[in-house]
């Protein structure tokens, strides 16, 4: 009877270990660019898909269909990422749990894509004090749902059972 309990305990322990989430971030070789080349999520991870977030209004006196209501690309990036941070915190996650990011930046004749300003906002959340980098794509689009939006960001986050969110 004791041997059966020991074997059962070992099997349950192995099953629990095998089911634990593991998030592995693969850096871009020979690069300091603040994104991961790939992210692998294995095990029994909790995954959260956050819908595209747009920036909050920062100037209530401006036309709500104008960029002046939401700010420049950097301001809109920080606003959208701050909203994402709040959503993740509400789910018990943090920005360090983001494994995939899709960014839409307006790029047209009246509003050329400002990737540099986007990166200035992005690096306030990733690559500095928060080293867990997501896999990421940035896409130039002709327009977003509101003519004032220059930025929309969606993310996928996965809770690593072995580490705390950052």
QUIJOWO-V130761 format. One line per field, one symbol per residue. ss: DSSP state (@ for helix, = for strand, . for the rest). burial: b if it has 9 or more other ideal C-beta (glycine too) atoms within 8 Angstrom, else e. A space follows every 50 residues. Layout:
# QUIJOWO-V130761
ss = ???
burial = ???
This chain:
# QUIJOWO-V130761
ss = .@@@@@@@@@@@@@@@@@@..======........=======...===== ====............@@@...@@@@@@@@@@@@@@@@@@....@@@=== ======........@@@@@@@@............=======......... =========.......
burial = eeeeeeeeeeeeeeeeeeebbbbebeeeeeeeeebbeebebebebebbeb eebbbeebbeeeeeebbbbbbbbbbbbbbbbbbbbebbbeeebbbbbbbb bbbbbbbeeebebbeebbebbbbebbeeebebbbbbeeeebeebeeebbb bbbbbbbbbbbeeebe
